[in-house]
Amino acid sequence: MAIATATSQTEVASPVKRSRIESVDALRGIIMILMALDHVRDYFGDLAANPTNLATTTAPLFFTRWITHICAPVFFLLTGTGAYLALKRRSRAGLSKYLLTRGLWLIFLEFTVVRFLWQFNVDYSFTILTVFWALGWSMIALAGLVFLPTWVVAAVGAVMIATHNLFDAVPATAFGSLAPLWSILHAPNFIVSNPEHAVFAAYPLIPWIGVTAVGFGLGALFDLPDERRQKLLLRVGLALTIAFVVLRGFNAYGDPQRWQAMPAAGWTAVSFLNTTKYPPSLLFLLMTLGPALLLLRAFDRGIPRVMQPAVIIGKVPFFYYLMHIAVMHGVAVVAAWLRFGDVHWMFESPIIAQFPVTQPPGWPASLPVVYVVWIGVVAALYPLCRWYAALKARRSDPWLSYL
């Protein structure tokens, strides 16, 4: 959150044409690749086995889920960073208009294309609002914030992140008929629930808007000399990571779920790391964003050749997101046909506990199989991402910036 302290000195910098920043693309690509692991587990793993329920989970299952926790926070953070970097080619008014229209576009995609790819139906019996929904509203909020000094935008975001857990004990029912609004802003819950249709808001907006605003402040670091930027990334990354350890150690604030001493030291450590994603608690965000900034600093000092596929994927994150859902779901349809000679489960709206698909009896695959499918999905997507990244690099059609 200390990023805001470095932004005030960049306010008067004159706009300079800048090419893509590969360290940002590399970090974004890494988290997109990891994200696919979590979603492959959703399609092919055992949905009855909660990875974060310490009474029933296994260490491999817990850490398979835990390592992917970094994905959403970094996705939102770098969205804010990308918005700041766009100021090199847009005025603040132009950026605001772009963020507004792109935000509305993402919300539209959440209800249409994204929902269809997850479920392969249009009955709208069950709809879950996730990343595109929250990202769209975060962009819309940032469209208003960009007229403020950059350090103020970052500070507003930091305050939203640091204070939203103060309201954890406030139930949606306290707002009466406005209860769905509280679920949209702070506490995941159904915002529509009747026999015909159900809509569940899984990504409450307040903390995610905060992360996006902080990311806007992070973008200002790329106006600084390399050595100064890398020093700040190191200091802030370490500060956030240490803050997580200290605050989590106090076990008093920052997450509604307290850690507990377990019979085995290893499981005590697992309990310590088991923070809350829905909504993302202060400690969840410190735990993920601190290491993310350290990774960004490492990539800023040089990207190994082996990381180039991640850089390519990081250049086309929205395209990759849509394609990876389509490919995973398509593979699940083929697997159902080969195993059962039927695929109806893959086209039916599930209940929330079975999202994204209702699993047939005997469907769940072992964790090693999940990893094999994940590697296969990412490998299949890479040529598509390379083609689309090349297309965006050689053409400047306005529509390309929306996908």
Buried (B, 14 or more C-beta within 10 A) or exposed (E): BBBBBBBBEBEEEEEEEEEBBBBBBBBBBBBBBBBBBBBBBBBBBBBEBBBBEBEEBEEEBBBBBBEBBBBBBBBBBBBBBBBBBBBBEBEEEEBBEBBBBBBBBBBEBBBEBBBBBBBBBEEBBBBBBBBBBBBBBBBBBBBEBBEBBBBBBBBBBBBBBBEBBEEBEEEBEEBEEEBBEBBBBBBBBBBEEEEEEBBBBBBBBBBBBBBBBBBBBBBBBBBBEEEEBBEBBBBBBBBBBEBBEEBBEEEEBBBEEEBEEBEEEEBBEBBBBBBBBEBBBBBBBBBBBBBBBBBBBBBBEEBEEEBBBBBBBBBBBBBBBBBBBBBBBBBBBEBBEEEBEEBEBBBBBBEEEBBBBBBBEEBBBEBEEBBBBBBEBBEBBBEBBBEBBEEBEEEEEEEBEEB
